[in-house]
Amino acid sequence: MKNYRDLEIYQLAYQHAIEIHNMTMQLPKYEIYEQGSQIRRSSKSIKDNIAEGYGRKKYKSDFIKFLIYVHASCDETLSQLNMISDIHFPDNPQTVLINKYELLGKKINKFIQYVEDSWK
């Protein structure tokens, strides 16, 4: 892989962050700047921490530290997404996005394990 953009977890995180952004623009006006802002920040943090961690890949422990931040941001995004879904979309829950973030979390875990076990 040439750079962080080649990582599947980065590509998924980037695509999902765009979906989160678009979904939050459908929230009531008062939520766009409350919970909407929070979930946009946490979802974008996933891709940003992948990029920053990859930039420190020479130092395995730094890379792993950032990947742990990535996983934590994924969990935060899921928590926010569940709350938004229950409050604002009870008749049409955001299950597709929830499933995407659950799968991303599993992929992040596998990547952390790969880096711990097999990284230079």
C-alpha positions in Angstrom: 0.0 0.0 0.0 1.3 3.4 -1.0 -0.6 5.6 1.5 -3.5 5.6 4.0 -6.0 6.1 1.2 -5.3 2.5 0.1 -6.5 1.1 3.4 -10.0 -0.3 3.2 -10.9 1.0 6.6 -10.0 4.5 5.5 -12.1 4.2 2.3 -15.1 3.0 4.3 -14.7 5.6 7.0 -14.6 8.3 4.4 -17.7 7.1 2.6 -19.6 6.6 5.8 -18.6 10.1 7.1 -20.2 11.5 3.9 -23.4 9.5 4.6 -23.5 10.7 8.2 -23.0 14.3 7.1 -25.9 14.0 4.6 -28.2 12.2 7.1 -27.6 14.9 9.8 -28.7 17.6 7.3 -32.2 16.0 7.5 -32.4 16.5 11.3 -34.5 19.2 12.8 -32.8 22.6 12.7 -32.1 22.6 16.5 -30.3 19.2 16.2 -28.1 20.1 13.3 -25.9 22.0 15.7 -26.3 19.8 18.7 -26.2 16.0 18.1 -25.7 16.4 14.4 -22.5 18.3 14.9 -21.2 15.8 17.4 -21.8 12.8 15.1 -20.3 14.6 12.2 -17.1 15.3 14.2 -16.9 11.7 15.5 -17.4 10.1 12.1 -14.8 12.4 10.5 -12.4 11.7 13.3 -12.3 8.0 12.2 -10.8 8.8 8.8 -8.6 11.6 10.2 -7.0 9.4 12.8 -6.4 6.7 10.3 -4.5 9.2 8.2 -2.6 10.6 11.1 -1.7 7.2 12.5 -0.6 5.9 9.1 1.7 9.0 8.9 3.4 7.6 12.1 3.5 4.0 10.9 7.2 3.9 11.3 6.6 3.9 15.0 4.4 0.9 15.6 3.2 1.9 19.0 2.1 5.3 17.7 0.3 3.7 14.8 -1.6 1.4 17.2 -2.4 4.3 19.6 -4.1 6.1 16.7 -5.9 3.0 15.6 -7.3 2.7 19.1 -8.5 6.3 18.8 -10.1 5.3 15.5 -12.0 2.4 17.2 -13.1 4.7 20.0 -14.5 7.3 17.5 -16.3 4.5 15.7 -17.9 3.4 18.9 -18.9 7.1 19.7 -20.4 7.4 16.2 -22.4 4.3 16.7 -23.7 5.5 20.1 -24.7 8.9 18.6 -26.2 7.1 15.6 -28.4 4.9 17.8 -29.6 7.9 19.7 -30.4 9.9 16.6 -32.2 6.9 15.1 -34.3 6.3 18.2 -35.3 10.0 18.6 -35.6 11.3 15.1 -36.2 8.2 12.8 -38.2 5.8 14.9 -40.4 4.8 11.9 -37.5 4.5 9.6 -34.4 3.7 11.7 -31.0 4.2 10.4 -30.2 0.5 10.5 -28.2 0.5 7.3 -25.8 3.1 8.7 -25.7 1.3 12.0 -24.8 -1.9 10.3 -22.1 -0.2 8.3 -20.5 1.2 11.4 -20.7 -2.1 13.2 -18.9 -3.7 10.3 -16.3 -0.9 10.2 -15.7 -1.4 13.9 -15.0 -5.1 13.3 -12.6 -4.3 10.4 -10.8 -1.8 12.5 -10.4 -4.4 15.2 -8.9 -6.9 12.7 -6.6 -4.2 11.4 -5.4 -3.4 14.9 -4.7 -7.1 15.4 -2.8 -7.2 12.1 -0.7 -4.3 13.0 0.1 -5.7 16.5 1.0 -9.1 15.1 2.5 -8.5 11.7 3.6 -4.9 11.3 7.3 -4.4 10.7 
